[in-house]
């Protein structure tokens, strides 16, 4: 039971360390909507999704 708890805790830490980019500098601008949602604007070439190993050599296609 303790192993399962530790595994879930580590996954949460990894998730937040990987996807919580707004605090550490990738955000160009933050916008707060009227209902309280915060929208972080990120440079198109610096998006966190592009740091995935499967997308290492991905080229963004602008139409």
Secondary structure, DSSP 8 states (H G I E B T S, - for coil): -HHHHHHHHHHHHHHHHHH-GGGTT-EEEEEE-TTS-EEEEE-GGG-GGGGSGGGTT------
